[in-house]
Amino acid sequence: MQKISVSLNSIEKVKTFVNDINRFDCDFDLVSGRYVIDAKSIMGIFSLDLSKPIELIIHADGDELEQARKALTSYEA
């Protein structure tokens, strides 16, 4: 498990983010304040305040974690 801060400040960025993480079998959560949502849910993401960076929790380890980190570098805040 690893936590990173991501910025999803446009509709297009949210769409590409969801498409990118859906390629992985592991779970991803987005945490904003007291809300925790499934990061693979585009509707869930739009329920959050996207004007500021959000914490992403990647529930993976080893090679899968490294591949996910590489795929998500363009979203890091």
GIJO-V538961 format. One line per field, one symbol per residue. ss: DSSP state (H for helix, E for strand, L for the rest). phi: phi as a letter, one per 30 degrees, with the letter a starting at -180 (. if undefined). burial: b if it has 9 or more other ideal C-beta (glycine too) atoms within 8 Angstrom, else e. A space follows every 50 residues. Layout:
ss->???
phi->???
burial->???
//
This chain:
ss->LEEEEELLLLHHHHHHHHHHHLLLLLEEEEEELLEEEELLLHHHHHLLLL LLLEEEEEELLHHHHHHHHHHLHHHEL
phi->.bcbcbcbcbdddddddddddddcddcbbccbiccbbdddcddddddcdc dbebdccccabidddddddddcddcdd
burial->eeebbbbbeeeebbbebbebbeebebebbbbbeeeebbbebeebbeebeb eeebbbbbebeeebbebbbebbeebbe
//
